[in-house]
Amino acid sequence: MLQLSFNKRSDRRTVPPRQLAELQEGERAVLERLELPEDVARRLMEMGFVPGNTMTAARSAPGGDPRVFRVDGSEIALRHETAVHLILRP
């Protein structure tokens, strides 16, 4: 499993990390790390899910899965099972 991270702060005790899947529609956050197998992480990074980039939650399918996220000028749909492994900056 590949863990890529971008962390400027070392104190994580005050705010627990959140998952991309937890963002509400219209909410923005900065990606801290991807906790996924290397091949999956690499593919997502090619689409703009790079630590340090800002993610915005957009709409979702009628059943709530997949969800669309705006990243690096694109809209990309991710399933919940993938989005829970993208960790946001606290």
The first five atom37 places (N, CA, C, CB, O) and aatype in JSON, in Angstrom:
{
  "aatype": [12, 10, 5, 10, 15, 13, 2, 11, 1, 15, 3, 1, 1, 16, 19, 14, 14, 1, 5, 10, 0, 6, 10, 5, 6, 7, 6, 1, 0, 19, 10, 6, 1, 10, 6, 10, 14, 6, 3, 19, 0, 1, 1, 10, 12, 6, 12, 7, 13, 19, 14, 7, 2, 16, 12, 16, 0, 0, 1, 15, 0, 14, 7, 7, 3, 14, 1, 19, 13, 1, 19, 3, 7, 15, 6, 9, 0, 10, 1, 8, 6, 16, 0, 19, 8, 10, 9, 10, 1, 14],
  "atom_mask": [
    [1, 1, 1, 1, 1],
    [1, 1, 1, 1, 1],
    [1, 1, 1, 1, 1],
    [1, 1, 1, 1, 1],
    [1, 1, 1, 1, 1],
    [1, 1, 1, 1, 1],
    [1, 1, 1, 1, 1],
    [1, 1, 1, 1, 1],
    [1, 1, 1, 1, 1],
    [1, 1, 1, 1, 1],
    [1, 1, 1, 1, 1],
    [1, 1, 1, 1, 1],
    [1, 1, 1, 1, 1],
    [1, 1, 1, 1, 1],
    [1, 1, 1, 1, 1],
    [1, 1, 1, 1, 1],
    [1, 1, 1, 1, 1],
    [1, 1, 1, 1, 1],
    [1, 1, 1, 1, 1],
    [1, 1, 1, 1, 1],
    [1, 1, 1, 1, 1],
    [1, 1, 1, 1, 1],
    [1, 1, 1, 1, 1],
    [1, 1, 1, 1, 1],
    [1, 1, 1, 1, 1],
    [1, 1, 1, 0, 1],
    [1, 1, 1, 1, 1],
    [1, 1, 1, 1, 1],
    [1, 1, 1, 1, 1],
    [1, 1, 1, 1, 1],
    [1, 1, 1, 1, 1],
    [1, 1, 1, 1, 1],
    [1, 1, 1, 1, 1],
    [1, 1, 1, 1, 1],
    [1, 1, 1, 1, 1],
    [1, 1, 1, 1, 1],
    [1, 1, 1, 1, 1],
    [1, 1, 1, 1, 1],
    [1, 1, 1, 1, 1],
    [1, 1, 1, 1, 1],
    [1, 1, 1, 1, 1],
    [1, 1, 1, 1, 1],
    [1, 1, 1, 1, 1],
    [1, 1, 1, 1, 1],
    [1, 1, 1, 1, 1],
    [1, 1, 1, 1, 1],
    [1, 1, 1, 1, 1],
    [1, 1, 1, 0, 1],
    [1, 1, 1, 1, 1],
    [1, 1, 1, 1, 1],
    [1, 1, 1, 1, 1],
    [1, 1, 1, 0, 1],
    [1, 1, 1, 1, 1],
    [1, 1, 1, 1, 1],
    [1, 1, 1, 1, 1],
    [1, 1, 1, 1, 1],
    [1, 1, 1, 1, 1],
    [1, 1, 1, 1, 1],
    [1, 1, 1, 1, 1],
    [1, 1, 1, 1, 1],
    [1, 1, 1, 1, 1],
    [1, 1, 1, 1, 1],
    [1, 1, 1, 0, 1],
    [1, 1, 1, 0, 1],
    [1, 1, 1, 1, 1],
    [1, 1, 1, 1, 1],
    [1, 1, 1, 1, 1],
    [1, 1, 1, 1, 1],
    [1, 1, 1, 1, 1],
    [1, 1, 1, 1, 1],
    [1, 1, 1, 1, 1],
    [1, 1, 1, 1, 1],
    [1, 1, 1, 0, 1],
    [1, 1, 1, 1, 1],
    [1, 1, 1, 1, 1],
    [1, 1, 1, 1, 1],
    [1, 1, 1, 1, 1],
    [1, 1, 1, 1, 1],
    [1, 1, 1, 1, 1],
    [1, 1, 1, 1, 1],
    [1, 1, 1, 1, 1],
    [1, 1, 1, 1, 1],
    [1, 1, 1, 1, 1],
    [1, 1, 1, 1, 1],
    [1, 1, 1, 1, 1],
    [1, 1, 1, 1, 1],
    [1, 1, 1, 1, 1],
    [1, 1, 1, 1, 1],
    [1, 1, 1, 1, 1],
    [1, 1, 1, 1, 1]
  ],
  "atom_positions": [
    [[0.84, -1.17, 0.0], [0.0, 0.0, 0.0], [0.89, 1.23, 0.0], [-0.96, 0.0, 1.22], [1.87, 1.32, 0.75]],
    [[0.54, 2.17, -0.84], [1.3, 3.41, -0.97], [0.61, 4.49, -0.16], [1.43, 3.83, -2.46], [-0.59, 4.7, -0.29]],
    [[1.37, 5.18, 0.68], [0.84, 6.31, 1.42], [1.64, 7.54, 1.01], [0.91, 6.08, 2.96], [2.82, 7.67, 1.34]],
    [[0.99, 8.42, 0.29], [1.62, 9.66, -0.11], [1.0, 10.76, 0.72], [1.45, 9.93, -1.63], [-0.22, 10.8, 0.91]],
    [[1.83, 11.66, 1.22], [1.25, 12.72, 2.04], [1.95, 14.04, 1.8], [1.34, 12.35, 3.51], [3.08, 14.11, 1.32]],
    [[1.22, 15.08, 2.15], [1.71, 16.45, 2.09], [1.25, 17.09, 3.37], [1.2, 17.23, 0.81], [0.08, 17.43, 3.51]],
    [[2.15, 17.25, 4.32], [1.75, 17.73, 5.64], [2.71, 18.81, 6.11], [1.7, 16.57, 6.65], [3.89, 18.54, 6.33]],
    [[2.2, 20.02, 6.25], [3.04, 21.1, 6.74], [2.96, 21.22, 8.26], [2.64, 22.42, 6.09], [3.82, 21.85, 8.88]],
    [[1.92, 20.61, 8.87], [1.77, 20.69, 10.31], [2.01, 19.32, 10.91], [0.38, 21.22, 10.7], [1.55, 18.31, 10.38]],
    [[2.72, 19.29, 12.01], [3.01, 18.02, 12.66], [2.05, 17.73, 13.8], [4.42, 18.01, 13.17], [2.02, 16.6, 14.3]],
    [[1.26, 18.7, 14.24], [0.36, 18.5, 15.36], [-1.01, 18.07, 14.86], [0.24, 19.78, 16.21], [-1.8, 18.89, 14.39]],
    [[-1.29, 16.78, 14.95], [-2.57, 16.25, 14.5], [-3.51, 15.97, 15.67], [-2.36, 14.98, 13.7], [-4.61, 15.46, 15.45]],
    [[-3.11, 16.28, 16.88], [-3.92, 15.95, 18.05], [-5.18, 16.79, 18.16], [-3.1, 16.11, 19.29], [-6.17, 16.32, 18.72]],
    [[-5.18, 18.0, 17.67], [-6.31, 18.89, 17.88], [-7.49, 18.58, 16.97], [-5.87, 20.31, 17.66], [-8.64, 18.65, 17.42]],
    [[-7.26, 18.23, 15.73], [-8.34, 17.96, 14.78], [-8.08, 16.61, 14.12], [-8.46, 19.09, 13.72], [-7.05, 16.43, 13.48]],
    [[-9.02, 15.66, 14.27], [-8.8, 14.37, 13.62], [-8.91, 14.5, 12.11], [-9.82, 13.33, 14.14], [-9.65, 15.34, 11.61]],
    [[-8.18, 13.67, 11.38], [-8.26, 13.74, 9.91], [-9.63, 13.32, 9.43], [-7.18, 12.86, 9.27], [-10.31, 12.51, 10.07]],
    [[-10.03, 13.85, 8.29], [-11.31, 13.51, 7.66], [-11.05, 12.79, 6.36], [-12.17, 14.78, 7.42], [-9.96, 12.87, 5.79]],
    [[-12.05, 12.08, 5.91], [-11.98, 11.38, 4.63], [-12.69, 12.23, 3.57], [-12.62, 9.97, 4.73], [-13.61, 12.99, 3.88]],
    [[-12.25, 12.09, 2.34], [-12.89, 12.81, 1.24], [-14.38, 12.48, 1.18], [-12.21, 12.47, -0.11], [-15.19, 13.34, 0.85]],
    [[-14.73, 11.26, 1.49], [-16.13, 10.83, 1.45], [-17.01, 11.6, 2.43], [-16.22, 9.34, 1.76], [-18.23, 11.61, 2.27]],
    [[-16.43, 12.25, 3.44], [-17.2, 12.98, 4.46], [-17.56, 14.4, 4.05], [-16.42, 13.02, 5.74], [-18.38, 15.03, 4.71]],
    [[-16.98, 14.91, 2.96], [-17.29, 16.28, 2.55], [-18.74, 16.41, 2.13], [-16.38, 16.71, 1.4], [-19.29, 15.52, 1.47]],
    [[-19.37, 17.51, 2.52], [-20.73, 17.82, 2.1], [-20.67, 18.55, 0.77], [-21.47, 18.67, 3.18], [-19.65, 19.16, 0.44]],
    [[-21.74, 18.51, 0.02], [-21.78, 19.16, -1.29], [-21.4, 20.64, -1.16], [-23.19, 19.03, -1.92], [-21.95, 21.36, -0.32]],
    [[-20.46, 21.08, -1.98], [-19.97, 22.46, -1.96], [-18.82, 22.7, -1.01], [0.0, 0.0, 0.0], [-18.17, 23.75, -1.09]],
    [[-18.54, 21.78, -0.11], [-17.46, 21.93, 0.85], [-16.11, 21.65, 0.18], [-17.66, 20.98, 2.06], [-16.0, 20.78, -0.69]],
    [[-15.09, 22.4, 0.6], [-13.74, 22.27, 0.04], [-12.77, 21.85, 1.12], [-13.28, 23.59, -0.62], [-12.95, 22.18, 2.3]],
    [[-11.74, 21.12, 0.7], [-10.68, 20.71, 1.63], [-9.44, 20.37, 0.82], [-11.12, 19.5, 2.51], [-9.5, 20.15, -0.39]],
    [[-8.31, 20.32, 1.52], [-7.03, 20.01, 0.88], [-6.68, 18.55, 1.17], [-5.89, 20.96, 1.39], [-6.76, 18.08, 2.31]],
    [[-6.3, 17.84, 0.13], [-5.93, 16.43, 0.26], [-4.57, 16.32, 0.95], [-5.89, 15.74, -1.12], [-3.61, 16.99, 0.57]],
    [[-4.51, 15.47, 1.96], [-3.25, 15.25, 2.67], [-2.53, 13.99, 2.17], [-3.5, 15.13, 4.17], [-1.33, 14.02, 1.91]],
    [[-3.28, 12.89, 2.05], [-2.62, 11.65, 1.63], [-3.62, 10.67, 1.02], [-1.91, 11.0, 2.82], [-4.83, 10.78, 1.23]],
    [[-3.09, 9.72, 0.28], [-3.87, 8.64, -0.32], [-3.44, 7.34, 0.35], [-3.69, 8.57, -1.88], [-2.25, 7.01, 0.34]],
    [[-4.37, 6.62, 0.92], [-4.06, 5.35, 1.56], [-4.67, 4.23, 0.72], [-4.61, 5.3, 3.03], [-5.66, 3.6, 1.09]],
    [[-4.04, 4.0, -0.41], [-4.53, 3.06, -1.41], [-3.37, 2.27, -1.99], [-5.29, 3.8, -2.53], [-2.22, 2.67, -1.87]],
    [[-3.67, 1.12, -2.62], [-2.6, 0.4, -3.32], [-1.93, 1.32, -4.35], [-3.16, -0.88, -4.01], [-2.56, 2.21, -4.91]],
    [[-0.67, 1.08, -4.57], [0.13, 1.97, -5.42], [-0.48, 2.21, -6.8], [1.5, 1.41, -5.58], [-0.48, 3.34, -7.28]],
    [[-0.99, 1.17, -7.45], [-1.54, 1.34, -8.8], [-2.79, 2.22, -8.79], [-1.86, -0.02, -9.43], [-2.98, 3.03, -9.7]],
    [[-3.63, 2.08, -7.79], [-4.84, 2.9, -7.67], [-4.45, 4.34, -7.33], [-5.8, 2.32, -6.6], [-4.97, 5.27, -7.94]],
    [[-3.55, 4.52, -6.38], [-3.09, 5.86, -6.0], [-2.47, 6.58, -7.18], [-2.08, 5.77, -4.84], [-2.72, 7.77, -7.39]],
    [[-1.67, 5.89, -7.95], [-1.02, 6.51, -9.11], [-2.07, 6.98, -10.13], [-0.03, 5.52, -9.77], [-1.95, 8.07, -10.68]],
    [[-3.08, 6.15, -10.38], [-4.12, 6.51, -11.34], [-4.9, 7.74, -10.86], [-5.1, 5.33, -11.56], [-5.19, 8.64, -11.65]],
    [[-5.23, 7.78, -9.57], [-5.94, 8.94, -9.04], [-5.08, 10.2, -9.11], [-6.37, 8.68, -7.59], [-5.58, 11.29, -9.39]],
    [[-3.8, 10.05, -8.85], [-2.9, 11.2, -8.94], [-2.82, 11.73, -10.36], [-1.5, 10.83, -8.44], [-2.7, 12.94, -10.57]],
    [[-2.89, 10.84, -11.34], [-2.9, 11.27, -12.75], [-4.14, 12.11, -13.06], [-2.85, 10.06, -13.68], [-4.11, 12.94, -13.96]],
    [[-5.22, 11.88, -12.31], [-6.46, 12.63, -12.51], [-6.52, 13.9, -11.67], [-7.66, 11.76, -12.18], [-7.47, 14.67, -11.78]],
    [[-5.5, 14.15, -10.83], [-5.45, 15.38, -10.05], [-5.58, 15.21, -8.55], [0.0, 0.0, 0.0], [-5.48, 16.2, -7.81]],
    [[-5.79, 13.99, -8.07], [-5.89, 13.75, -6.63], [-4.49, 13.65, -6.05], [-6.71, 12.46, -6.34], [-4.03, 12.57, -5.67]],
    [[-3.83, 14.79, -5.99], [-2.45, 14.89, -5.54], [-2.43, 15.58, -4.18], [-1.56, 15.66, -6.58], [-3.1, 16.6, -4.0]],
    [[-1.67, 15.06, -3.21], [-1.57, 15.74, -1.93], [-1.21, 17.22, -2.11], [-0.54, 15.04, -1.04], [-0.28, 17.57, -2.84]],
    [[-1.97, 18.07, -1.42], [-1.77, 19.51, -1.53], [-2.82, 20.17, -2.4], [0.0, 0.0, 0.0], [-3.01, 21.38, -2.31]],
    [[-3.51, 19.41, -3.26], [-4.55, 19.97, -4.12], [-5.86, 20.12, -3.34], [-4.76, 19.09, -5.37], [-6.14, 19.35, -2.42]],
    [[-6.65, 21.12, -3.74], [-7.95, 21.35, -3.13], [-9.01, 20.53, -3.83], [-8.31, 22.85, -3.17], [-9.07, 20.48, -5.06]],
    [[-9.85, 19.87, -3.03], [-10.96, 19.06, -3.53], [-12.26, 19.75, -3.15], [-10.9, 17.6, -2.95], [-12.37, 20.31, -2.06]],
    [[-13.24, 19.73, -4.04], [-14.57, 20.26, -3.75], [-15.59, 19.18, -4.01], [-14.87, 21.53, -4.6], [-15.61, 18.59, -5.09]],
    [[-16.43, 18.91, -3.03], [-17.49, 17.92, -3.2], [-18.59, 18.53, -4.07], [-18.06, 17.45, -1.83], [-19.04, 19.65, -3.82]],
    [[-19.01, 17.8, -5.07], [-20.08, 18.26, -5.96], [-21.29, 17.34, -5.77], [-19.61, 18.29, -7.46], [-21.57, 16.9, -4.66]],
    [[-21.97, 17.07, -6.83], [-23.2, 16.28, -6.74], [-22.91, 14.79, -6.58], [-24.04, 16.5, -7.99], [-21.76, 14.35, -6.63]],
    [[-23.99, 14.03, -6.37], [-23.85, 12.58, -6.26], [-24.96, 11.91, -7.05], [-23.87, 12.13, -4.79], [-25.95, 12.55, -7.42]],
    [[-24.78, 10.64, -7.3], [-25.81, 9.86, -7.99], [-27.04, 9.79, -7.09], [-25.29, 8.43, -8.33], [-26.93, 10.03, -5.89]],
    [[-28.21, 9.47, -7.65], [-29.44, 9.41, -6.84], [-29.32, 8.57, -5.58], [-30.55, 8.87, -7.68], [-29.91, 8.93, -4.56]],
    [[-28.59, 7.48, -5.61], [-28.41, 6.66, -4.42], [-27.27, 7.12, -3.53], [0.0, 0.0, 0.0], [-27.03, 6.53, -2.47]],
    [[-26.57, 8.19, -3.93], [-25.47, 8.73, -3.15], [-24.1, 8.2, -3.53], [0.0, 0.0, 0.0], [-23.09, 8.68, -3.01]],
    [[-24.04, 7.22, -4.41], [-22.75, 6.64, -4.8], [-22.79, 6.29, -6.27], [-22.42, 5.38, -3.94], [-23.69, 5.56, -6.69]],
    [[-21.87, 6.77, -7.09], [-20.67, 7.53, -6.74], [-20.98, 9.01, -6.52], [-19.62, 7.38, -7.83], [-22.08, 9.5, -6.78]],
    [[-19.95, 9.7, -6.02], [-20.01, 11.15, -5.83], [-19.04, 11.81, -6.78], [-19.7, 11.54, -4.36], [-18.01, 11.23, -7.15]],
    [[-19.38, 13.02, -7.15], [-18.51, 13.81, -8.04], [-17.72, 14.79, -7.19], [-19.35, 14.56, -9.13], [-18.26, 15.45, -6.31]],
    [[-16.42, 14.87, -7.49], [-15.53, 15.82, -6.83], [-14.87, 16.68, -7.89], [-14.47, 15.1, -5.95], [-14.48, 16.18, -8.94]],
    [[-14.73, 17.97, -7.61], [-14.01, 18.87, -8.51], [-12.57, 18.95, -8.02], [-14.68, 20.31, -8.56], [-12.29, 19.24, -6.86]],
    [[-11.66, 18.67, -8.96], [-10.25, 18.71, -8.61], [-9.45, 19.1, -9.85], [-9.77, 17.33, -8.06], [-9.65, 18.54, -10.93]],
    [[-8.58, 20.04, -9.68], [-7.66, 20.45, -10.74], [-8.39, 20.76, -12.06], [-6.63, 19.35, -10.97], [-7.91, 20.4, -13.14]],
    [[-9.55, 21.44, -11.96], [-10.28, 21.85, -13.15], [-11.16, 20.78, -13.78], [0.0, 0.0, 0.0], [-11.74, 21.02, -14.84]],
    [[-11.27, 19.63, -13.17], [-12.08, 18.54, -13.7], [-13.1, 18.09, -12.68], [-11.21, 17.36, -14.12], [-12.95, 18.34, -11.48]],
    [[-14.14, 17.42, -13.16], [-15.11, 16.77, -12.28], [-14.93, 15.27, -12.43], [-16.59, 17.21, -12.6], [-15.0, 14.74, -13.54]],
    [[-14.7, 14.59, -11.31], [-14.39, 13.17, -11.33], [-15.29, 12.46, -10.33], [-12.89, 12.91, -11.01], [-15.42, 12.89, -9.19]],
    [[-15.92, 11.37, -10.77], [-16.78, 10.58, -9.9], [-15.95, 9.48, -9.23], [-17.97, 9.96, -10.69], [-15.19, 8.77, -9.88]],
    [[-16.12, 9.36, -7.92], [-15.46, 8.31, -7.15], [-16.49, 7.55, -6.33], [-14.36, 8.89, -6.23], [-17.44, 8.14, -5.82]],
    [[-16.3, 6.26, -6.23], [-17.15, 5.46, -5.36], [-16.75, 5.71, -3.9], [-17.05, 3.94, -5.71], [-15.6, 6.06, -3.61]],
    [[-17.71, 5.52, -3.01], [-17.47, 5.72, -1.58], [-16.3, 4.86, -1.11], [-18.73, 5.39, -0.78], [-15.48, 5.32, -0.31]],
    [[-16.22, 3.63, -1.58], [-15.16, 2.71, -1.15], [-13.77, 3.22, -1.5], [-15.38, 1.34, -1.78], [-12.79, 2.81, -0.88]],
    [[-13.66, 4.1, -2.48], [-12.37, 4.72, -2.82], [-12.18, 6.01, -2.05], [-12.28, 4.99, -4.33], [-11.1, 6.27, -1.51]],
    [[-13.23, 6.84, -1.98], [-13.15, 8.16, -1.35], [-12.8, 8.09, 0.14], [-14.47, 8.91, -1.53], [-12.23, 9.04, 0.68]],
    [[-13.12, 6.99, 0.81], [-12.8, 6.88, 2.24], [-11.29, 6.72, 2.47], [-13.55, 5.71, 2.86], [-10.82, 6.87, 3.59]],
    [[-10.55, 6.41, 1.43], [-9.1, 6.22, 1.55], [-8.3, 7.46, 1.14], [-8.67, 5.04, 0.7], [-7.07, 7.43, 1.12]],
    [[-8.99, 8.55, 0.83], [-8.34, 9.82, 0.55], [-8.51, 10.69, 1.79], [-8.93, 10.52, -0.74], [-9.62, 11.09, 2.12]],
    [[-7.42, 10.97, 2.46], [-7.43, 11.64, 3.75], [-7.14, 13.12, 3.56], [-6.4, 11.01, 4.72], [-6.21, 13.52, 2.85]],
    [[-7.98, 13.94, 4.21], [-7.88, 15.39, 4.07], [-7.02, 15.99, 5.17], [-9.27, 16.03, 4.09], [-6.84, 15.39, 6.23]],
    [[-6.51, 17.16, 4.92], [-5.71, 17.88, 5.9], [-6.58, 18.3, 7.07], [-5.03, 19.11, 5.26], [-7.67, 18.84, 6.86]],
    [[-6.12, 18.07, 8.3], [-6.94, 18.48, 9.47], [-7.04, 19.99, 9.59], [-6.36, 17.91, 10.77], [-7.69, 20.5, 10.5]]
  ]
}
